[in-house]
Amino acid sequence: MRTLTLRELNRATLARQLLLRRHRLTPVRAVERVAGLQGQWPPAPYVGLWTRLEGFRAESLERALVRRRILKATVMRTTLHLVSASDYATFTAALDRGRALALGEETIAFGSRVARRARALFADGALTRRQVFERLGAEAAGEQVAASPFLHWFALRLQAGIVHAPESAFRRSPREMRFVVLDDVAFPEVFPARIELARRYLAAFGPASRADFRQWSGLRASALTPALAALEPLRRFRDESGRELLDLRRAPLPAGDTPAPVRFLPRFDNLLLAHADRRRVLSDDARRAVIDGGMVEQTFLVDGFVAGIWTAERGRVRPEPFEPLPRPVWRELRAEAARLEAFLG
């Protein structure tokens, strides 16, 4: 079994995350290629697409959101992501419909019982979660719901097809979180959806271990193991620590010395979060400076690895490297920072 070096894993992941060069893709296609972009911090997907796409403009993402071709929804790890409308159906079936079994019969019954009424409430526009529960009346405001509002909202969101309103994903989004309902969502069956989820993960982040897949998806081993088995035959490798890595046949594996340009990443970029072993892009020392509890800082890559964090103040992008950088790297870093400043405008 071939052993892949750290640099080979790094370059494979960068290639699949569209970070070895900028690509000519629509926002919809790009979001699908990278298996979703983290969306809990509204500006993040815009920087994430800017750093991956040639000529990206914020307006193109906002148009896709308004047209419901890209949705802001709770999917992997029960965190907010931007995903295509097609991927929303697949990812939700693979993740949420399986998780729904753990909610309990009463909670699931609540979602089913009031879903039609809840959908009708959105006829006049987007609503907050509080407005939904208030307008549903006593049935949704009883002691049972009050004791576990998150679980009941989860069940209702799943049964009624509720997602975030498009403007909640705009770069300058309103502070109040509002929601809308989707029409005609066709959810596939859970197991085929999980097979597709596994395929999409390996295409976007492979070669990867089973632990990596669990980290990214939030699924238990009992759910993901059969899905991976259904993808066979898969390529198998080992990393330098001896862990088994799985991959799709004919997926790109660039050489470890492939040039990797400077790239700026937004907060919470999945490049840093999609593996249990993050050393392929983020050293253990750098991780302590980048990830603090639930916060993931804005970072930049040098030679494919996280080399520092960055801030944007008064129209200026300020890189803060962890270690001194050679002059040629500084020139490349400053040039890329100037391009980012122009985009942030």
C-alpha positions in Angstrom: 0.0 0.0 0.0 1.5 3.3 -1.1 2.4 5.8 1.6 1.5 9.4 0.8 3.8 12.1 2.3 2.4 15.1 4.1 3.1 17.3 1.2 1.4 15.0 -1.2 -1.7 15.0 1.0 -1.4 18.8 1.2 -1.3 19.2 -2.6 -4.2 16.7 -3.2 -6.4 18.6 -0.7 -5.5 22.0 -2.2 -6.2 20.8 -5.7 -9.7 19.5 -4.8 -10.4 22.6 -2.8 -9.6 24.8 -5.8 -6.6 26.4 -4.1 -3.7 25.5 -6.4 -5.0 28.0 -9.0 -8.1 30.1 -9.5 -10.8 28.5 -11.6 -13.4 29.8 -14.0 -16.5 28.4 -12.4 -19.9 29.7 -11.4 -20.5 30.1 -7.6 -23.0 27.1 -7.8 -20.5 24.8 -9.4 -17.7 26.0 -7.1 -19.8 25.4 -4.0 -20.5 21.9 -5.2 -16.9 21.2 -6.0 -15.8 22.0 -2.5 -18.8 20.2 -0.9 -20.2 23.4 0.7 -18.7 26.5 2.3 -19.0 27.4 5.9 -21.6 30.1 6.3 -22.0 31.0 10.0 -20.0 34.2 9.4 -21.7 35.9 6.5 -18.6 37.4 4.8 -16.7 34.0 4.9 -18.2 32.4 1.7 -17.4 35.6 -0.3 -13.7 35.5 0.6 -13.7 31.7 0.2 -15.0 32.0 -3.4 -12.8 35.1 -4.2 -9.7 33.1 -3.3 -10.8 30.1 -5.4 -12.4 31.7 -8.5 -11.1 33.9 -11.3 -13.0 37.2 -11.5 -15.4 36.4 -8.7 -17.9 39.1 -7.9 -20.1 39.2 -4.7 -23.1 40.0 -6.8 -22.9 36.6 -8.6 -23.3 34.8 -5.3 -26.1 37.0 -4.1 -28.0 36.4 -7.4 -27.6 32.6 -6.9 -29.0 33.0 -3.3 -32.0 35.0 -4.4 -32.8 32.5 -7.2 -32.5 29.7 -4.6 -29.7 28.0 -6.6 -27.5 28.2 -3.5 -29.0 27.8 0.0 -27.9 28.7 3.5 -28.8 25.7 5.7 -27.7 23.6 8.6 -26.0 20.5 7.3 -22.5 19.1 8.1 -21.8 19.0 11.9 -25.1 20.8 12.4 -23.4 24.0 11.3 -24.4 26.6 8.8 -23.1 26.1 5.2 -23.8 27.4 1.8 -24.7 24.5 -0.5 -26.3 24.2 -3.9 -30.1 23.4 -3.9 -29.3 19.9 -5.3 -26.8 19.2 -2.6 -29.1 20.5 0.1 -31.6 17.7 -0.7 -28.8 15.1 -0.7 -26.9 16.3 2.3 -30.1 16.8 4.4 -31.3 13.3 3.5 -27.9 11.8 4.5 -27.5 13.8 7.7 -30.7 15.2 9.2 -33.1 12.5 8.2 -30.9 9.9 9.9 -30.4 12.2 12.9 -34.2 12.7 13.2 -34.5 9.1 14.4 -32.7 10.2 17.6 -35.1 13.1 18.3 -37.7 10.9 19.8 -41.2 10.0 18.6 -43.0 12.9 20.3 -40.6 15.5 18.8 -40.8 14.0 15.3 -44.6 13.8 15.7 -44.7 17.5 16.6 -42.8 18.4 13.4 -45.1 16.3 11.2 -48.2 17.6 12.9 -47.5 21.4 12.5 -45.4 21.4 9.3 -48.2 22.3 6.9 -49.4 25.1 9.2 -45.8 26.3 9.6 -45.3 26.4 5.8 -48.5 28.5 5.4 -47.1 31.1 7.8 -44.3 32.0 5.3 -46.8 33.0 2.5 -46.2 36.7 3.3 -42.4 36.5 3.6 -39.5 35.5 5.8 -39.9 35.0 9.5 -37.8 34.6 12.6 -37.9 31.4 14.6 -39.7 33.2 17.4 -42.3 34.5 15.0 -42.9 31.0 13.7 -43.5 29.6 17.2 -45.6 32.5 18.3 -47.9 32.3 15.2 -48.3 28.6 15.6 -50.0 29.4 18.9 -50.4 27.3 22.0 -49.7 24.0 20.2 -46.1 25.1 19.6 -45.6 27.1 22.8 -46.5 24.4 25.4 -44.2 23.0 28.1 -42.7 20.3 25.9 -41.5 22.7 23.2 -40.3 25.3 25.7 -38.2 22.6 27.4 -36.3 21.7 24.2 -36.9 24.5 21.6 -33.8 23.6 19.6 -34.9 20.0 19.0 -38.5 21.0 18.1 -37.2 23.6 15.7 -34.9 21.0 14.2 -37.9 18.7 13.7 -40.0 21.5 12.2 -37.3 22.7 10.0 -36.8 19.2 8.6 -40.5 18.4 8.1 -41.4 21.9 6.6 -38.3 22.5 4.4 -37.2 25.6 6.3 -33.9 27.2 5.4 -32.3 30.6 6.0 -33.6 33.6 4.0 -31.3 34.5 1.1 -30.4 37.9 2.5 -29.0 36.2 5.7 -26.2 35.0 3.5 -25.5 38.4 1.9 -22.0 39.8 2.6 -23.8 42.6 4.5 -26.6 40.6 6.0 -29.2 41.8 8.5 -28.5 41.0 12.1 -31.8 39.3 12.7 -31.9 35.7 11.5 -34.9 35.0 9.3 -36.1 31.9 7.5 -38.1 30.9 4.4 -39.6 27.6 3.1 -38.6 25.7 0.0 -41.1 24.3 -2.5 -40.9 20.9 -4.2 -37.8 19.6 -2.4 -37.3 15.9 -3.4 -35.3 14.2 -0.7 -33.6 10.9 -1.8 -33.6 7.9 0.4 -31.1 8.0 3.3 -28.7 5.3 2.3 -28.2 6.4 -1.4 -27.8 9.9 0.0 -25.1 8.8 2.3 -23.2 7.0 -0.5 -23.3 10.2 -2.5 -22.2 12.2 0.6 -19.2 9.9 1.0 -18.3 10.2 -2.7 -18.6 14.0 -2.5 -16.4 14.1 0.6 -13.6 12.1 -0.9 -13.8 14.2 -4.1 -13.5 17.4 -2.1 -11.1 16.4 0.7 -9.5 13.0 -0.1 -7.5 11.0 0.3 -8.9 10.7 3.8 -9.5 8.3 6.7 -12.8 7.2 8.1 -12.1 9.4 11.1 -11.7 12.4 8.8 -15.1 11.6 7.2 -16.7 11.5 10.7 -15.1 14.8 11.6 -16.4 16.6 8.5 -19.9 15.1 8.4 -20.7 14.5 12.1 -22.0 11.0 11.2 -21.4 8.1 13.4 -19.2 5.2 12.2 -22.2 2.9 12.0 -23.7 5.3 9.4 -20.7 6.1 7.3 -19.0 2.6 7.1 -21.8 1.0 4.9 -21.8 4.1 2.7 -18.0 3.8 2.1 -18.3 0.1 1.5 -20.9 0.8 -1.2 -18.4 3.1 -3.0 -15.9 0.2 -3.5 -13.6 -0.2 -5.3 -11.7 2.6 -3.6 -8.0 3.4 -3.7 -6.2 2.8 -0.5 -3.1 4.6 0.8 -1.4 5.1 4.1 -0.1 8.4 5.6 3.3 8.7 7.2 1.7 7.7 10.6 0.4 4.4 9.1 -3.3 5.4 9.0 -5.3 4.0 6.2 -6.6 6.6 3.7 -9.4 6.1 1.2 -9.9 7.8 -2.1 -11.8 7.8 -5.3 -10.3 6.2 -8.4 -8.7 8.8 -10.8 -9.1 11.6 -8.3 -6.2 14.1 -8.6 -2.9 13.4 -6.7 -0.5 16.2 -7.6 3.2 15.8 -6.8 4.3 17.1 -3.4 6.5 19.7 -5.1 3.7 21.2 -7.1 3.8 25.0 -6.7 1.2 26.4 -4.3 0.5 30.1 -4.4 -0.3 32.3 -1.4 -3.9 32.2 -0.6 -6.1 34.0 2.0 -8.8 32.0 3.7 -11.8 33.3 5.6 -12.9 32.4 9.1 -14.1 28.8 9.5 -12.9 27.7 6.1 -13.5 23.9 5.7 -9.9 23.4 4.5 -9.0 23.6 8.2 -12.0 21.7 9.6 -12.6 18.8 7.3 -10.1 16.3 8.7 -9.5 14.7 12.1 -5.8 15.1 11.5 -5.4 18.7 10.3 -1.6 18.6 9.9 -1.9 18.3 6.1 -2.6 22.1 6.1 -2.3 23.2 9.7 0.6 22.3 12.1 -0.1 21.6 15.7 1.6 24.8 16.7 -0.3 26.9 14.2 -3.6 25.2 15.3 -3.3 26.6 18.8 -3.0 30.1 17.3 -5.8 29.6 14.8 -8.5 27.7 16.6 -9.7 28.9 20.0 -12.9 27.1 21.2 -15.5 27.8 18.6 -13.6 30.5 16.7 -11.4 29.8 13.7 -9.3 32.8 12.6 -8.8 34.1 9.1 -5.6 32.6 7.8 -3.2 32.6 4.9 -1.3 29.8 3.2 2.3 29.9 2.2 3.6 26.9 0.2 0.2 25.3 0.9 0.3 25.4 4.7 -1.2 27.9 7.2 1.6 30.5 7.9 -0.3 33.2 9.7 -3.5 35.0 10.4 -4.9 38.2 8.8 -7.2 41.0 9.8 -9.0 43.7 7.8 -9.1 47.2 9.3 -10.0 50.5 7.6 -9.8 49.0 4.2 -6.4 47.4 4.8 -5.6 43.7 4.9 -2.9 43.1 7.5 -1.1 39.7 7.4 0.5 38.5 10.7 2.9 35.6 9.9 3.8 33.2 12.7 7.4 33.2 11.6 9.6 35.5 9.5 9.0 35.1 5.8 11.6 35.4 2.9 11.4 38.6 0.9 10.0 37.0 -2.2 7.2 35.4 -0.2 6.4 38.8 1.4 6.1 40.4 -2.0 3.7 37.7 -3.1 1.8 38.0 0.2 1.5 41.8 -0.1 0.4 41.5 -3.7 -2.4 39.1 -2.8 -3.4 41.2 0.2 -3.8 44.2 -2.2 -6.0 42.2 -4.4 -8.1 41.1 -1.4 -8.3 44.8 -0.3 -9.7 45.7 -3.7 -12.3 42.9 -3.4 -13.4 43.8 0.1 -13.7 47.4 -1.1 
